[in-house]
Amino acid sequence: MKRPSLDPLTSLRFFAAGAIVLHHLQGHLGIPSMPINLGTGVAFFFVLSGFILCYAYSDMDSGKQAKAFYLARFARIWPLHAMTLIAAALLAPGYTVRGPVALVVNAMLLQAWWPSLDWVFSYNTKGVGD
């Protein structure tokens, strides 16, 4: 049985993503710093997305369905991640952790598992405290 869609909740992801973009653009392209922490949009986006995914796929009852789900998620997320990682590696100098190991760790989406903030944010920011 197909569940009813959660369009009002799903549309909130748009605003959370917008907050994330504004958070990253503060101080660039003429966008001033804002008095509120727009970085909380990341947590809101992930929690809301997780809820919507659990709601939409709660009827998966076989390993085959789960495999298809994870393959579809990977196919949706990883190509964009790879493209932006390559762009960051080629176009944005000055990152704290660089080199082939950091690149592979980031390509495998494992940088957040590394026990160092310099690794967690490698290829994603100029560095902790910069």
N, CA, C and O atoms as CSV, one atom per row, in Angstrom:
chain,resi,resn,atom,element,x,y,z
A,1,MET,N,N,0.843,-1.184,0.000
A,1,MET,CA,C,0.000,0.000,0.000
A,1,MET,C,C,0.887,1.247,0.000
A,1,MET,O,O,1.811,1.362,0.806
A,2,LYS,N,N,0.601,2.161,-0.896
A,2,LYS,CA,C,1.370,3.396,-0.985
A,2,LYS,C,C,0.887,4.368,0.081
A,2,LYS,O,O,-0.307,4.627,0.227
A,3,ARG,N,N,1.842,4.889,0.811
A,3,ARG,CA,C,1.526,5.850,1.872
A,3,ARG,C,C,1.259,7.225,1.266
A,3,ARG,O,O,1.776,7.545,0.195
A,4,PRO,N,N,0.460,8.033,1.944
A,4,PRO,CA,C,0.261,9.411,1.470
A,4,PRO,C,C,1.595,10.175,1.512
A,4,PRO,O,O,2.425,9.935,2.388
A,5,SER,N,N,1.785,11.077,0.577
A,5,SER,CA,C,3.033,11.848,0.561
A,5,SER,C,C,3.019,12.899,1.672
A,5,SER,O,O,1.964,13.298,2.166
A,6,LEU,N,N,4.198,13.323,2.040
A,6,LEU,CA,C,4.357,14.319,3.100
A,6,LEU,C,C,4.860,15.627,2.485
A,6,LEU,O,O,5.912,16.139,2.867
A,7,ASP,N,N,4.102,16.154,1.539
A,7,ASP,CA,C,4.554,17.331,0.804
A,7,ASP,C,C,4.906,18.519,1.701
A,7,ASP,O,O,5.923,19.168,1.455
A,8,PRO,N,N,4.110,18.836,2.737
A,8,PRO,CA,C,4.500,19.969,3.589
A,8,PRO,C,C,5.856,19.753,4.270
A,8,PRO,O,O,6.666,20.676,4.345
A,9,LEU,N,N,6.099,18.546,4.760
A,9,LEU,CA,C,7.400,18.270,5.390
A,9,LEU,C,C,8.509,18.233,4.358
A,9,LEU,O,O,9.601,18.750,4.595
A,10,THR,N,N,8.237,17.629,3.221
A,10,THR,CA,C,9.241,17.544,2.173
A,10,THR,C,C,9.644,18.945,1.701
A,10,THR,O,O,10.816,19.192,1.416
A,11,SER,N,N,8.688,19.847,1.620
A,11,SER,CA,C,9.001,21.206,1.165
A,11,SER,C,C,9.872,21.954,2.176
A,11,SER,O,O,10.593,22.877,1.797
A,12,LEU,N,N,9.818,21.577,3.446
A,12,LEU,CA,C,10.679,22.217,4.441
A,12,LEU,C,C,12.154,21.932,4.162
A,12,LEU,O,O,13.021,22.715,4.551
A,13,ARG,N,N,12.440,20.830,3.499
A,13,ARG,CA,C,13.831,20.518,3.141
A,13,ARG,C,C,14.399,21.600,2.227
A,13,ARG,O,O,15.589,21.904,2.301
A,14,PHE,N,N,13.566,22.185,1.368
A,14,PHE,CA,C,14.005,23.272,0.498
A,14,PHE,C,C,14.515,24.448,1.326
A,14,PHE,O,O,15.567,25.012,1.025
A,15,PHE,N,N,13.771,24.818,2.366
A,15,PHE,CA,C,14.165,25.951,3.201
A,15,PHE,C,C,15.416,25.621,4.030
A,15,PHE,O,O,16.269,26.483,4.241
A,16,ALA,N,N,15.519,24.386,4.492
A,16,ALA,CA,C,16.708,23.973,5.222
A,16,ALA,C,C,17.938,24.018,4.301
A,16,ALA,O,O,19.003,24.487,4.702
A,17,ALA,N,N,17.780,23.532,3.078
A,17,ALA,CA,C,18.890,23.576,2.115
A,17,ALA,C,C,19.259,25.024,1.799
A,17,ALA,O,O,20.440,25.345,1.664
A,18,GLY,N,N,18.276,25.886,1.681
A,18,GLY,CA,C,18.541,27.309,1.458
A,18,GLY,C,C,19.319,27.929,2.608
A,18,GLY,O,O,20.218,28.740,2.386
A,19,ALA,N,N,18.977,27.551,3.841
A,19,ALA,CA,C,19.709,28.048,5.013
A,19,ALA,C,C,21.160,27.585,4.975
A,19,ALA,O,O,22.067,28.331,5.343
A,20,ILE,N,N,21.375,26.353,4.529
A,20,ILE,CA,C,22.737,25.816,4.432
A,20,ILE,C,C,23.536,26.610,3.395
A,20,ILE,O,O,24.683,26.980,3.644
A,21,VAL,N,N,22.940,26.865,2.255
A,21,VAL,CA,C,23.621,27.633,1.198
A,21,VAL,C,C,23.951,29.032,1.707
A,21,VAL,O,O,25.074,29.504,1.528
A,22,LEU,N,N,22.982,29.707,2.344
A,22,LEU,CA,C,23.244,31.042,2.884
A,22,LEU,C,C,24.334,31.016,3.953
A,22,LEU,O,O,25.160,31.925,4.027
A,23,HIS,N,N,24.331,29.983,4.769
A,23,HIS,CA,C,25.351,29.848,5.806
A,23,HIS,C,C,26.743,29.811,5.171
A,23,HIS,O,O,27.665,30.465,5.660
A,24,HIS,N,N,26.896,29.062,4.101
A,24,HIS,CA,C,28.194,28.933,3.453
A,24,HIS,C,C,28.577,30.160,2.632
A,24,HIS,O,O,29.760,30.397,2.391
A,25,LEU,N,N,27.593,30.938,2.201
A,25,LEU,CA,C,27.886,32.115,1.386
A,25,LEU,C,C,28.108,33.384,2.199
A,25,LEU,O,O,28.485,34.413,1.639
A,26,GLN,N,N,27.881,33.330,3.515
A,26,GLN,CA,C,28.077,34.518,4.336
A,26,GLN,C,C,29.503,35.036,4.178
A,26,GLN,O,O,30.472,34.287,4.298
A,27,GLY,N,N,29.605,36.321,3.911
A,27,GLY,CA,C,30.919,36.923,3.715
A,27,GLY,C,C,31.437,36.805,2.294
A,27,GLY,O,O,32.531,37.283,1.994
A,28,HIS,N,N,30.676,36.185,1.424
A,28,HIS,CA,C,31.059,36.033,0.018
A,28,HIS,C,C,29.927,36.546,-0.864
A,28,HIS,O,O,28.761,36.539,-0.468
A,29,LEU,N,N,30.284,36.987,-2.052
A,29,LEU,CA,C,29.309,37.442,-3.053
A,29,LEU,C,C,28.403,38.546,-2.513
A,29,LEU,O,O,27.253,38.668,-2.935
A,30,GLY,N,N,28.917,39.345,-1.588
A,30,GLY,CA,C,28.147,40.454,-1.036
A,30,GLY,C,C,27.091,40.052,-0.022
A,30,GLY,O,O,26.258,40.877,0.353
A,31,ILE,N,N,27.102,38.813,0.428
A,31,ILE,CA,C,26.125,38.362,1.420
A,31,ILE,C,C,26.726,38.588,2.811
A,31,ILE,O,O,27.763,38.012,3.140
A,32,PRO,N,N,26.075,39.427,3.629
A,32,PRO,CA,C,26.641,39.746,4.940
A,32,PRO,C,C,26.495,38.582,5.926
A,32,PRO,O,O,25.696,37.670,5.716
A,33,SER,N,N,27.282,38.635,7.004
A,33,SER,CA,C,27.115,37.667,8.085
A,33,SER,C,C,25.773,37.914,8.750
A,33,SER,O,O,25.329,39.055,8.880
A,34,MET,N,N,25.140,36.844,9.165
A,34,MET,CA,C,23.812,36.965,9.756
A,34,MET,C,C,23.892,36.704,11.251
A,34,MET,O,O,24.754,35.953,11.708
A,35,PRO,N,N,23.000,37.320,12.012
A,35,PRO,CA,C,23.066,37.187,13.468
A,35,PRO,C,C,22.569,35.837,14.000
A,35,PRO,O,O,22.655,35.576,15.200
A,36,ILE,N,N,22.057,34.991,13.123
A,36,ILE,CA,C,21.596,33.676,13.570
A,36,ILE,C,C,22.466,32.595,12.929
A,36,ILE,O,O,23.060,32.804,11.871
A,37,ASN,N,N,22.530,31.443,13.586
A,37,ASN,CA,C,23.344,30.338,13.088
A,37,ASN,C,C,22.539,29.527,12.073
A,37,ASN,O,O,21.730,28.675,12.441
A,38,LEU,N,N,22.769,29.800,10.817
A,38,LEU,CA,C,22.077,29.066,9.755
A,38,LEU,C,C,22.624,27.661,9.583
A,38,LEU,O,O,22.032,26.853,8.867
A,39,GLY,N,N,23.744,27.353,10.226
A,39,GLY,CA,C,24.329,26.021,10.151
A,39,GLY,C,C,23.429,24.950,10.752
A,39,GLY,O,O,23.598,23.767,10.454
A,40,THR,N,N,22.481,25.341,11.588
A,40,THR,CA,C,21.539,24.357,12.141
A,40,THR,C,C,20.644,23.783,11.054
A,40,THR,O,O,19.978,22.770,11.265
A,41,GLY,N,N,20.626,24.428,9.891
A,41,GLY,CA,C,19.861,23.892,8.766
A,41,GLY,C,C,20.362,22.520,8.350
A,41,GLY,O,O,19.592,21.710,7.836
A,42,VAL,N,N,21.657,22.247,8.568
A,42,VAL,CA,C,22.230,20.941,8.219
A,42,VAL,C,C,21.560,19.849,9.051
A,42,VAL,O,O,21.074,18.855,8.512
A,43,ALA,N,N,21.540,20.046,10.376
A,43,ALA,CA,C,20.932,19.046,11.260
A,43,ALA,C,C,19.448,18.891,10.938
A,43,ALA,O,O,18.939,17.773,10.867
A,44,PHE,N,N,18.755,20.014,10.745
A,44,PHE,CA,C,17.328,19.956,10.435
A,44,PHE,C,C,17.092,19.195,9.129
A,44,PHE,O,O,16.189,18.363,9.044
A,45,PHE,N,N,17.912,19.486,8.111
A,45,PHE,CA,C,17.780,18.825,6.816
A,45,PHE,C,C,17.963,17.318,6.955
A,45,PHE,O,O,17.169,16.545,6.420
A,46,PHE,N,N,19.017,16.891,7.679
A,46,PHE,CA,C,19.293,15.459,7.816
A,46,PHE,C,C,18.224,14.739,8.635
A,46,PHE,O,O,17.812,13.635,8.280
A,47,VAL,N,N,17.780,15.350,9.715
A,47,VAL,CA,C,16.745,14.713,10.542
A,47,VAL,C,C,15.442,14.595,9.746
A,47,VAL,O,O,14.804,13.542,9.743
A,48,LEU,N,N,15.058,15.664,9.084
A,48,LEU,CA,C,13.826,15.636,8.297
A,48,LEU,C,C,13.937,14.655,7.135
A,48,LEU,O,O,12.991,13.918,6.859
A,49,SER,N,N,15.071,14.636,6.455
A,49,SER,CA,C,15.256,13.703,5.345
A,49,SER,C,C,15.214,12.259,5.838
A,49,SER,O,O,14.612,11.396,5.199
A,50,GLY,N,N,15.853,12.002,6.974
A,50,GLY,CA,C,15.824,10.653,7.544
A,50,GLY,C,C,14.416,10.218,7.884
A,50,GLY,O,O,14.032,9.079,7.620
A,51,PHE,N,N,13.642,11.123,8.472
A,51,PHE,CA,C,12.252,10.797,8.801
A,51,PHE,C,C,11.451,10.490,7.532
A,51,PHE,O,O,10.711,9.508,7.480
A,52,ILE,N,N,11.602,11.325,6.526
A,52,ILE,CA,C,10.848,11.123,5.282
A,52,ILE,C,C,11.243,9.815,4.609
A,52,ILE,O,O,10.382,9.099,4.099
A,53,LEU,N,N,12.540,9.492,4.602
A,53,LEU,CA,C,12.975,8.219,4.019
A,53,LEU,C,C,12.410,7.032,4.799
A,53,LEU,O,O,11.948,6.060,4.202
A,54,CYS,N,N,12.448,7.109,6.117
A,54,CYS,CA,C,11.892,6.007,6.934
A,54,CYS,C,C,10.395,5.856,6.698
A,54,CYS,O,O,9.880,4.740,6.629
A,55,TYR,N,N,9.713,6.964,6.578
A,55,TYR,CA,C,8.272,6.932,6.331
A,55,TYR,C,C,7.977,6.327,4.955
A,55,TYR,O,O,7.109,5.465,4.819
A,56,ALA,N,N,8.698,6.783,3.957
A,56,ALA,CA,C,8.420,6.353,2.580
A,56,ALA,C,C,8.805,4.900,2.327
A,56,ALA,O,O,8.181,4.229,1.505
A,57,TYR,N,N,9.835,4.405,3.029
A,57,TYR,CA,C,10.332,3.059,2.763
A,57,TYR,C,C,10.137,2.115,3.948
A,57,TYR,O,O,10.873,1.137,4.079
A,58,SER,N,N,9.177,2.387,4.798
A,58,SER,CA,C,8.982,1.562,5.991
A,58,SER,C,C,8.453,0.162,5.674
A,58,SER,O,O,8.505,-0.720,6.531
A,59,ASP,N,N,7.955,-0.051,4.477
A,59,ASP,CA,C,7.400,-1.363,4.129
A,59,ASP,C,C,8.413,-2.287,3.453
A,59,ASP,O,O,8.030,-3.347,2.956
A,60,MET,N,N,9.691,-1.916,3.422
A,60,MET,CA,C,10.704,-2.808,2.852
A,60,MET,C,C,10.828,-4.030,3.751
A,60,MET,O,O,11.064,-3.907,4.953
A,61,ASP,N,N,10.670,-5.194,3.167
A,61,ASP,CA,C,10.723,-6.400,3.995
A,61,ASP,C,C,11.667,-7.469,3.448
A,61,ASP,O,O,11.689,-8.593,3.950
A,62,SER,N,N,12.433,-7.130,2.439
A,62,SER,CA,C,13.359,-8.135,1.910
A,62,SER,C,C,14.731,-7.514,1.689
A,62,SER,O,O,14.872,-6.300,1.545
A,63,GLY,N,N,15.722,-8.368,1.668
A,63,GLY,CA,C,17.081,-7.923,1.400
A,63,GLY,C,C,17.222,-7.349,0.006
A,63,GLY,O,O,18.021,-6.440,-0.223
A,64,LYS,N,N,16.444,-7.881,-0.930
A,64,LYS,CA,C,16.495,-7.389,-2.306
A,64,LYS,C,C,16.003,-5.944,-2.378
A,64,LYS,O,O,16.586,-5.118,-3.081
A,65,GLN,N,N,14.925,-5.643,-1.647
A,65,GLN,CA,C,14.423,-4.268,-1.619
A,65,GLN,C,C,15.425,-3.330,-0.942
A,65,GLN,O,O,15.635,-2.205,-1.394
A,66,ALA,N,N,16.032,-3.799,0.130
A,66,ALA,CA,C,17.015,-2.982,0.829
A,66,ALA,C,C,18.217,-2.715,-0.063
A,66,ALA,O,O,18.722,-1.593,-0.097
A,67,LYS,N,N,18.679,-3.718,-0.778
A,67,LYS,CA,C,19.815,-3.544,-1.687
A,67,LYS,C,C,19.478,-2.525,-2.774
A,67,LYS,O,O,20.299,-1.666,-3.097
A,68,ALA,N,N,18.285,-2.617,-3.332
A,68,ALA,CA,C,17.856,-1.666,-4.364
A,68,ALA,C,C,17.793,-0.248,-3.791
A,68,ALA,O,O,18.176,0.711,-4.461
A,69,PHE,N,N,17.309,-0.118,-2.554
A,69,PHE,CA,C,17.227,1.190,-1.896
A,69,PHE,C,C,18.623,1.791,-1.729
A,69,PHE,O,O,18.855,2.940,-2.106
A,70,TYR,N,N,19.559,1.009,-1.161
A,70,TYR,CA,C,20.902,1.528,-0.919
A,70,TYR,C,C,21.630,1.833,-2.223
A,70,TYR,O,O,22.383,2.805,-2.293
A,71,LEU,N,N,21.423,1.038,-3.233
A,71,LEU,CA,C,22.027,1.309,-4.530
A,71,LEU,C,C,21.479,2.609,-5.124
A,71,LEU,O,O,22.230,3.407,-5.686
A,72,ALA,N,N,20.181,2.813,-4.997
A,72,ALA,CA,C,19.569,4.049,-5.501
A,72,ALA,C,C,20.078,5.269,-4.732
A,72,ALA,O,O,20.329,6.311,-5.336
A,73,ARG,N,N,20.235,5.156,-3.404
A,73,ARG,CA,C,20.754,6.273,-2.599
A,73,ARG,C,C,22.181,6.595,-3.025
A,73,ARG,O,O,22.531,7.762,-3.203
A,74,PHE,N,N,23.006,5.558,-3.189
A,74,PHE,CA,C,24.393,5.755,-3.592
A,74,PHE,C,C,24.454,6.430,-4.964
A,74,PHE,O,O,25.221,7.372,-5.164
A,75,ALA,N,N,23.647,5.946,-5.899
A,75,ALA,CA,C,23.644,6.496,-7.259
A,75,ALA,C,C,23.176,7.945,-7.273
A,75,ALA,O,O,23.523,8.698,-8.182
A,76,ARG,N,N,22.404,8.335,-6.289
A,76,ARG,CA,C,21.932,9.716,-6.233
A,76,ARG,C,C,22.945,10.646,-5.563
A,76,ARG,O,O,23.077,11.804,-5.959
A,77,ILE,N,N,23.653,10.150,-4.562
A,77,ILE,CA,C,24.531,10.998,-3.758
A,77,ILE,C,C,25.968,11.022,-4.270
A,77,ILE,O,O,26.552,12.099,-4.396
A,78,TRP,N,N,26.548,9.868,-4.566
A,78,TRP,CA,C,27.983,9.808,-4.813
A,78,TRP,C,C,28.454,10.551,-6.057
A,78,TRP,O,O,29.498,11.199,-5.978
A,79,PRO,N,N,27.775,10.509,-7.192
A,79,PRO,CA,C,28.296,11.235,-8.363
A,79,PRO,C,C,28.465,12.743,-8.108
A,79,PRO,O,O,29.458,13.331,-8.536
A,80,LEU,N,N,27.516,13.361,-7.424
A,80,LEU,CA,C,27.656,14.784,-7.117
A,80,LEU,C,C,28.789,14.996,-6.126
A,80,LEU,O,O,29.554,15.952,-6.250
A,81,HIS,N,N,28.901,14.110,-5.144
A,81,HIS,CA,C,30.004,14.200,-4.183
A,81,HIS,C,C,31.352,14.105,-4.912
A,81,HIS,O,O,32.260,14.892,-4.645
A,82,ALA,N,N,31.476,13.162,-5.808
A,82,ALA,CA,C,32.735,12.983,-6.551
A,82,ALA,C,C,33.050,14.221,-7.390
A,82,ALA,O,O,34.199,14.659,-7.442
A,83,MET,N,N,32.044,14.783,-8.042
A,83,MET,CA,C,32.264,15.953,-8.879
A,83,MET,C,C,32.725,17.148,-8.036
A,83,MET,O,O,33.662,17.847,-8.421
A,84,THR,N,N,32.081,17.386,-6.896
A,84,THR,CA,C,32.475,18.520,-6.066
A,84,THR,C,C,33.824,18.269,-5.395
A,84,THR,O,O,34.580,19.216,-5.178
A,85,LEU,N,N,34.140,17.035,-5.065
A,85,LEU,CA,C,35.450,16.715,-4.494
A,85,LEU,C,C,36.559,16.996,-5.510
A,85,LEU,O,O,37.592,17.568,-5.165
A,86,ILE,N,N,36.343,16.599,-6.734
A,86,ILE,CA,C,37.334,16.865,-7.787
A,86,ILE,C,C,37.491,18.371,-7.987
A,86,ILE,O,O,38.610,18.864,-8.123
A,87,ALA,N,N,36.384,19.099,-8.007
A,87,ALA,CA,C,36.454,20.555,-8.153
A,87,ALA,C,C,37.210,21.179,-6.985
A,87,ALA,O,O,38.040,22.065,-7.192
A,88,ALA,N,N,36.936,20.731,-5.764
A,88,ALA,CA,C,37.640,21.266,-4.594
A,88,ALA,C,C,39.118,20.947,-4.660
A,88,ALA,O,O,39.951,21.793,-4.334
A,89,ALA,N,N,39.454,19.742,-5.077
A,89,ALA,CA,C,40.858,19.340,-5.139
A,89,ALA,C,C,41.622,20.150,-6.190
A,89,ALA,O,O,42.797,20.466,-5.999
A,90,LEU,N,N,40.967,20.481,-7.279
A,90,LEU,CA,C,41.647,21.184,-8.365
A,90,LEU,C,C,41.595,22.702,-8.250
A,90,LEU,O,O,42.540,23.389,-8.636
A,91,LEU,N,N,40.501,23.220,-7.724
A,91,LEU,CA,C,40.269,24.660,-7.804
A,91,LEU,C,C,40.451,25.431,-6.508
A,91,LEU,O,O,40.597,26.652,-6.548
A,92,ALA,N,N,40.448,24.768,-5.366
A,92,ALA,CA,C,40.463,25.490,-4.097
A,92,ALA,C,C,41.692,25.129,-3.276
A,92,ALA,O,O,41.677,24.135,-2.549
A,93,PRO,N,N,42.744,25.910,-3.380
A,93,PRO,CA,C,43.958,25.610,-2.606
A,93,PRO,C,C,43.794,26.013,-1.142
A,93,PRO,O,O,42.882,26.759,-0.784
A,94,GLY,N,N,44.693,25.508,-0.309
A,94,GLY,CA,C,44.743,25.949,1.069
A,94,GLY,C,C,44.008,25.077,2.069
A,94,GLY,O,O,43.761,25.516,3.192
A,95,TYR,N,N,43.661,23.883,1.706
A,95,TYR,CA,C,42.983,23.019,2.660
A,95,TYR,C,C,43.971,22.452,3.665
A,95,TYR,O,O,45.165,22.359,3.380
A,96,THR,N,N,43.484,22.075,4.832
A,96,THR,CA,C,44.362,21.640,5.908
A,96,THR,C,C,44.951,20.262,5.658
A,96,THR,O,O,46.132,20.044,5.929
A,97,VAL,N,N,44.182,19.356,5.165
A,97,VAL,CA,C,44.656,18.001,4.892
A,97,VAL,C,C,44.502,17.755,3.398
A,97,VAL,O,O,43.401,17.858,2.855
A,98,ARG,N,N,45.596,17.433,2.743
A,98,ARG,CA,C,45.552,17.169,1.308
A,98,ARG,C,C,46.351,15.921,1.026
A,98,ARG,O,O,46.930,15.310,1.924
A,99,GLY,N,N,46.369,15.565,-0.213
A,99,GLY,CA,C,47.162,14.426,-0.619
A,99,GLY,C,C,46.293,13.242,-0.976
A,99,GLY,O,O,45.073,13.289,-0.823
A,100,PRO,N,N,46.922,12.173,-1.455
A,100,PRO,CA,C,46.170,11.037,-1.972
A,100,PRO,C,C,45.341,10.306,-0.912
A,100,PRO,O,O,44.244,9.834,-1.213
A,101,VAL,N,N,45.846,10.204,0.323
A,101,VAL,CA,C,45.082,9.494,1.354
A,101,VAL,C,C,43.817,10.261,1.694
A,101,VAL,O,O,42.739,9.673,1.772
A,102,ALA,N,N,43.935,11.582,1.898
A,102,ALA,CA,C,42.758,12.400,2.199
A,102,ALA,C,C,41.757,12.361,1.041
A,102,ALA,O,O,40.546,12.324,1.260
A,103,LEU,N,N,42.265,12.369,-0.172
A,103,LEU,CA,C,41.381,12.317,-1.336
A,103,LEU,C,C,40.605,11.004,-1.381
A,103,LEU,O,O,39.401,11.001,-1.641
A,104,VAL,N,N,41.285,9.897,-1.132
A,104,VAL,CA,C,40.614,8.588,-1.139
A,104,VAL,C,C,39.601,8.491,-0.001
A,104,VAL,O,O,38.484,8.009,-0.192
A,105,VAL,N,N,39.999,8.950,1.183
A,105,VAL,CA,C,39.087,8.912,2.332
A,105,VAL,C,C,37.835,9.726,2.027
A,105,VAL,O,O,36.726,9.286,2.330
A,106,ASN,N,N,37.998,10.903,1.434
A,106,ASN,CA,C,36.850,11.731,1.066
A,106,ASN,C,C,36.024,11.082,-0.036
A,106,ASN,O,O,34.794,11.115,0.010
A,107,ALA,N,N,36.687,10.495,-1.021
A,107,ALA,CA,C,35.964,9.847,-2.118
A,107,ALA,C,C,35.101,8.695,-1.612
A,107,ALA,O,O,34.046,8.405,-2.176
A,108,MET,N,N,35.559,8.040,-0.540
A,108,MET,CA,C,34.800,6.923,0.041
A,108,MET,C,C,33.769,7.391,1.065
A,108,MET,O,O,33.104,6.578,1.706
A,109,LEU,N,N,33.641,8.725,1.212
A,109,LEU,CA,C,32.702,9.323,2.168
A,109,LEU,C,C,32.994,8.913,3.609
A,109,LEU,O,O,32.075,8.763,4.415
A,110,LEU,N,N,34.264,8.735,3.928
A,110,LEU,CA,C,34.665,8.296,5.264
A,110,LEU,C,C,35.400,9.376,6.058
A,110,LEU,O,O,35.890,9.103,7.154
A,111,GLN,N,N,35.484,10.591,5.529
A,111,GLN,CA,C,36.254,11.629,6.201
A,111,GLN,C,C,35.711,11.958,7.594
A,111,GLN,O,O,36.483,12.345,8.472
A,112,ALA,N,N,34.427,11.816,7.811
A,112,ALA,CA,C,33.851,12.115,9.122
A,112,ALA,C,C,34.150,11.013,10.137
A,112,ALA,O,O,33.916,11.208,11.329
A,113,TRP,N,N,34.653,9.877,9.705
A,113,TRP,CA,C,35.002,8.784,10.609
A,113,TRP,C,C,36.422,8.928,11.138
A,113,TRP,O,O,36.812,8.219,12.066
A,114,TRP,N,N,37.205,9.847,10.550
A,114,TRP,CA,C,38.584,10.060,10.954
A,114,TRP,C,C,38.581,10.860,12.252
A,114,TRP,O,O,37.833,11.833,12.355
A,115,PRO,N,N,39.396,10.486,13.256
A,115,PRO,CA,C,39.328,11.156,14.564
A,115,PRO,C,C,40.083,12.490,14.620
A,115,PRO,O,O,40.847,12.725,15.556
A,116,SER,N,N,39.882,13.341,13.654
A,116,SER,CA,C,40.532,14.646,13.622
A,116,SER,C,C,39.651,15.607,12.836
A,116,SER,O,O,39.198,15.287,11.737
A,117,LEU,N,N,39.408,16.795,13.408
A,117,LEU,CA,C,38.581,17.764,12.697
A,117,LEU,C,C,39.228,18.222,11.398
A,117,LEU,O,O,38.531,18.571,10.446
A,118,ASP,N,N,40.557,18.224,11.353
A,118,ASP,CA,C,41.217,18.582,10.097
A,118,ASP,C,C,40.866,17.586,8.990
A,118,ASP,O,O,40.733,17.970,7.828
A,119,TRP,N,N,40.716,16.314,9.348
A,119,TRP,CA,C,40.313,15.307,8.359
A,119,TRP,C,C,38.827,15.400,8.066
A,119,TRP,O,O,38.405,15.293,6.915
A,120,VAL,N,N,38.035,15.600,9.108
A,120,VAL,CA,C,36.582,15.682,8.920
A,120,VAL,C,C,36.241,16.778,7.920
A,120,VAL,O,O,35.377,16.602,7.060
A,121,PHE,N,N,36.925,17.910,8.041
A,121,PHE,CA,C,36.622,19.042,7.173
A,121,PHE,C,C,37.572,19.166,5.978
A,121,PHE,O,O,37.545,20.177,5.275
A,122,SER,N,N,38.397,18.168,5.743
A,122,SER,CA,C,39.293,18.247,4.596
A,122,SER,C,C,38.482,18.301,3.310
A,122,SER,O,O,37.465,17.622,3.165
A,123,TYR,N,N,38.946,19.109,2.399
A,123,TYR,CA,C,38.259,19.348,1.115
A,123,TYR,C,C,36.862,19.927,1.298
A,123,TYR,O,O,36.047,19.891,0.375
A,124,ASN,N,N,36.578,20.467,2.496
A,124,ASN,CA,C,35.268,21.044,2.749
A,124,ASN,C,C,35.361,22.427,3.345
A,124,ASN,O,O,34.380,23.170,3.321
A,125,THR,N,N,36.490,22.790,3.871
A,125,THR,CA,C,36.679,24.103,4.473
A,125,THR,C,C,38.161,24.402,4.527
A,125,THR,O,O,38.983,23.510,4.317
A,126,LYS,N,N,38.510,25.637,4.803
A,126,LYS,CA,C,39.922,25.989,4.862
A,126,LYS,C,C,40.604,25.437,6.096
A,126,LYS,O,O,41.828,25.313,6.104
A,127,GLY,N,N,39.889,25.113,7.099
A,127,GLY,CA,C,40.516,24.557,8.292
A,127,GLY,C,C,39.784,24.961,9.550
A,127,GLY,O,O,39.008,25.917,9.554
A,128,VAL,N,N,40.032,24.243,10.596
A,128,VAL,CA,C,39.394,24.519,11.864
A,128,VAL,C,C,39.946,25.836,12.409
A,128,VAL,O,O,41.158,26.005,12.535
A,129,GLY,N,N,39.059,26.750,12.725
A,129,GLY,CA,C,39.464,28.020,13.298
A,129,GLY,C,C,39.916,29.070,12.295
A,129,GLY,O,O,40.275,30.176,12.697
A,130,ASP,N,N,39.909,28.763,11.011
A,130,ASP,CA,C,40.318,29.760,9.996
A,130,ASP,C,C,39.225,30.749,9.748
A,130,ASP,O,O,39.387,31.656,8.931
